[in-house]
């Protein structure tokens, strides 16, 4: 292995200490790789799927958080710093401190962040009292109070029209809000509208059939093929195109789900999907969607929200991805072709009312991909609600982050 002079060295450098980075490092450690470094600047680790429940007033940020050092796998070195550049030719990462880490293989698990610039005015709207999003730890705790306080008017809920973690997760707060308003006896005085870029309410036929009765029950107007163009916080107006036709919608309450972007250093290193017409994943790590190995640089791998995998990213997908990536990285080191293949499995839990949820599991081809054959997880169940709200968080901390 040839690397440039560096301040630190690692057999495997994992960039990012979220779900992807921690669970992958733990899995690699269990498979015999002993020299692993995780570069992660944050001191707190969050179980992000609970953000929807934080936004619904059912959980708190402390309940979804632990100190980062507590989740670091044993035997893995943690460098608490942010990667700001990567030189794949020299096999070196540059940290914000100016120090360098040399590596044999690097795995990009750096996640993604809301792209507020994509929709002009969205950041300003989020700073006001009438809009929020469950996509950030800072804003999710603010979501529920405006919902509780709304007694009449128009409520808008948007779904991102670009890559985002679990893009349809905005439907969780939509139905929880409608259920609350219905229980309070005010739903009939609130005009509820969902704007989604998909051609149907969810974009998967089987899931659509399950959700449409709830859409009708709550009287939700669904605007399909909808793309948010701008938001004006002062006048509380949202501009969008719906089936190519411009629409101007006022709102009294807005829950906006933003499209995301990958860290800029991925593209700067020549490792991102090239921009261009139809390049929805521009800037995301350009890996083979099946093997998770970079298409041009064989010592670079990626999984999770920073990888261009052509499927809806989700926490539930990562367990599949980290297993595939581990098998393929070890095969490559053994001189074998990486043959383990990721089929794009992903999952979106949707709470249709307080106490009932469906688990929508599907693959890259948009076909259902149930993890437990014979169990109707698409049927709204109390068990699925409890599983999503209480069981999965415990499973995350005690099993997934340990590489199992």
N, C-alpha and C positions, 0 to 999 in steps of 0.2 A: 504494500500500500504506500502510495506517495502522496503526502500532504504538505502544504505550506507550513512554515514554522508557526506554532500556536501556543497559547497560554494553557490550554487544556486539550486533552485528547480522549477519544472514546471509540470503542469498537462500533457501537451504535449510538448515534445522537438522535434523540427524540425531541422535536421542536413542538412544545405545547404540553401543558400538564392538566388538560381537561380529561373528559371521559376517554377520548381516543388515546391520548398520550399515556395516561396512567395505566389503563387496562392493557394496552399493547406492551408497555415496558414490563409489566408483571408477567404477561404471557411469555415474552422473550426470555425473561429471567428463569421462568419455570422450565423452558426448553433448553437451558444450558448456556445462554449468552450471559456472561458475568460482568462485562464492562459496558455499562449503559449509563448515559447521561441524559437527564431531562432538563431542558432549558425552559423555564416558566417564571415569569416575573411576579405573578400574583401570590399573595400570602393566604388567600382564602379560596377554597374549592367549593363549587356549587353543583348541586344536582339540579340541572336546569329544567328538566321536565316539570318540576313542581312550580315553576313560575306561573303557569296557568292557574294553579290553585292559590298562589299568593295573590294574583290579580282578582281572584274571586272571593277573597277574604277568608279562605279556608285553611291556609297555611301562612307561615311567616318566613321571611328571609333567613333568620337564624335556624329554622327547622330544615332548611335545604342547604345548609352550609357547614363546612368543617375547615379547620386549619389545614393548609396545604401540606404541611409536614406530616400530618397524621395519615394522609392517603398515599404518601410516597412508598413504592414497593421497597421491601428490604433489599439491601445490596445495590440499590440504584442511587447514583449521585444526582443531587439536585443543584443546579446552578440557577439562583434566583435572579434572572436577568432576561431581557427581551432580545430575541434575534432580530437584527435589523438588516442583515445582508447575508447572502449565501453565495459562495463561489464553488460551483459544482466541479469545475476543472481542478481546482486546488484542494477540493474536499475540505473546505473550511467555512465555518459560520462566524460572522462578526456580531458581537453583542453590543448593546447600547452603551456599555461601559468602554467600548473600544477593544476589549479582549477578544481572543479568537479561540474557537474550538475546532480541532481537527477530528476527522471521523473516517471510518471505513464505509459505513452505510449511514444514510440520514433518512429519517421518516418524518414527513411533514404532517403534524397533527395540530396545526396552529389555529384551527377554527376559522370563523368568519365574523364580521361585525356589520351592524346595520349600515346600509348605504343611504344616509339621509340626503345626500346630494342628488340622488336619482329622482326624487320627487321634491321639487322646489317648495319650500315652505313647510315641509314635514317636521323638521327639527324645531322650528319656531312654534308650530302647533303643539308639539309634545311638551313644550315649556309652559303652555297655558292650562287653564282649569277645565277645558272641555274635551281634551284629547289625551290618550295614553296608549301604551302598548305593553303587552306582557313579554316582549322580547328582551327586555333588559332588567337587570337586578335593581337598577335605580328607579325605573318607571313602573314596574309591575305593582308595587305596593300602593300606587296612586290610582289604580284602575277602578277599584270597587266603589269608592266613595261617590264618584259621579254617577255610577250605575244606580246605587242606592237612592241617590237624590233625585233622579229623573222621574217625573210624574206624567209628563206629556211632551210631545215634540218628535223630533226625528233622530234616530240612532243609526249610525253607519258603522259597518264592520268591513274591513278590507282584507283580502288575501294577496300576498306578494306575487308580482308577475315575473319574478326572476328567482334565482337560487336563494334559498333561505332554509334554516334548520326547521324540519317538519313544517313545510309551508302551509298546510291546511290546519295547523293547530289553532289558528284564530277562530275556528268554528267552536272550539271549546267554550270560550268566554261568550260567544254569541248565544249559544243555547242556555248557558247558565244564567245569563242576564235575562233572557226571555222567560225562563222558568221563574226567576225571582219576581219579575214584573207581573207575571200571571198570578203568582201567589199573593201579591200585594193588591191585585185587582186594578192595575193601571195599564196592563199591556194593550188594551183596546184603545188607549189614548196615545200610544207611542207607535210611530211608523218606523219599522225596523227593516233595514236594507243591508243585504250582503253583496259586496262587489268581489267577484272572483274571476281570474283570468281563464279558468277552465270553461269548457263548453257546457258543463252540467254543474250541479251544486258542489260535487266533490271531485269529479273527473274520473271516477271509477264506477262502472255500471252497478256492480253489486252493492257498493257502499251508497251510491245514489238512491237505490231502492229502499235502503234502510233509513236514510236521513229524510227523504221527502215527506213522509207522514209527519215528522216533527216540524219541518218547515211549514207545512199547512196548518198544523196545530197552533203554531205561534204566529201565523200570519206574516211570515217573513217574505219580503220581496227579494228575489234572487236575480241580480244582474250578472249574466254570464259574459264571457269574452270581454271582461271589464279591466281596464288598465288605468290606474290613477296617474294623472298628469301633474297636478299641483294641488296644494292646500293653502288656503288663506286663513290664517288664525284669527285675524281681526274681524273679518266678516263671517267667519265660520262657514266657509264654502269649500267644497271639494270639486275639482274638475277632473273628469275622466272621459275616456272613450269607451263606448259600449257597442260591441259589434261594429267598430269603426266610426260610430256616430258620437260627436262631442256631447257630453252631458255636464250640467252644472247643478250640483246638489248642495243644499244647505244642511247643516247639522246642529243639533244641540248636544250631541255626544258622539265622539269618534273613537273607535278602537282601530288603530292603524297597524298593520303587520308589514314591516318594511322588507324589501329585498335586501340581500346582503352582498358583501364583497370580501374577497380573500385579501390577506396581507399583501401590500404592494411589492414587498421584496421577492415574492414568488415570481411575478412577471419580470421584475428587474433582473433576476438571475437567469432569465430565459427559460424558466420552467413552467410558465403558465400557458393556458390555452390562448392562442392568438386572437386578438380582437378582430371583428369584422361582422358583416351582415349575418344575422342569425346565430352569432356566437354568444349564446346565453351564459356560458360558463367562462367567458373571457377573464383571464387573470387567475383562475383557479389552477391548482397543480394538474398538469396534463399527464395523468397516469392512464395506463390501460385499465379500463373499467372492470375487467374480469380479474386480472392478476394484481392490480394496485401498484405495479411497478411503472416508473416513469417511461414514457414512450421513447425518449431519446437518451436519457442518462440512466444507465442501469444501476447506479449506486444510490439513486433517489427513489423513495417510495412515499406514498401518502394515503391517508384514510380520514374519514370524518368530514367535517364541514368544509375543510379547505381543499378537498379533492373533487375533481370534475368526474363524477361517476354516472351522470345521466339518470339519476334516480333521486327521489325525495330523501334528503339526508334526515337521519333521526338517531336518537340515542339507542333505540332498539336495533338499528342496523349495525351498530358498531361491534357488537359481539361477533357477528358473522364476519365483518371486515377484518378485525384484528386476528381472528383465527386464520383466515385466508392469507393475509399478509405475512404472518409468522411462518406458515408452511412454505410460502413461496420464497421468502428471504433465506430461509435455511436451505431450501433446495438449490437456490442460486449459488450459495456458498459451497455447496457440495458438488458443484459443476453440473447440476441437472437443470432442465428447463422448468420454470415455474408453471405448474399445471393446475394447481388449485384455483377454482373459479368462483368469483362472487356474482351471484345472479341478480343483484340489485335489490334484495330483500329489504323492506322497510316497514315501519308500522306507525300508525297515527291513532292514538287513543282519542275518541271524541265523546265528551260527556253531553248527552242529549237532555238531561235534566239533573238536578242535584240528587245523587243516589243511583244514577244509571249511566252506563257508558258502553260504547262499542269499541272493539279493537280492530282497526282496519289494517290488515297485513297484505301486502302485495309486492310484486317484483318489478324489475325494470320494464317488462313488457305489459305492465298494468294488469297482470293476472293475479287473482287471489293466491296468497302463499301462506296458508295457515300453519302456524308452528306446532299446533296440537291437532292433528287430523281427527275429524269426527266431533270436535267441540265447537259449537256454533258461536264463535267469539264476536261475530257481527251482530248477533242479537243483543239489544240493549239489556244489560244485566246489572243487578246490584253487585254481584261478585266481581264483575269487570271494573266497576267503580272502585270498590275496596282494593282490588289488586293494583290499580293504577295509583290510587291515593296513598295507600299504606304499605302494601307488600313490595312493590317495585323499588321504592326508596331504600328499604332495608336490604333488598337483594343487591342493589347497586353498591352500597357501602361495604357489604360483607362478602359479596361473591364476585361481581363484575370487576370491580377495581382491584381484585386480587388475581385477575387473569384466568378466571374459570368460566 
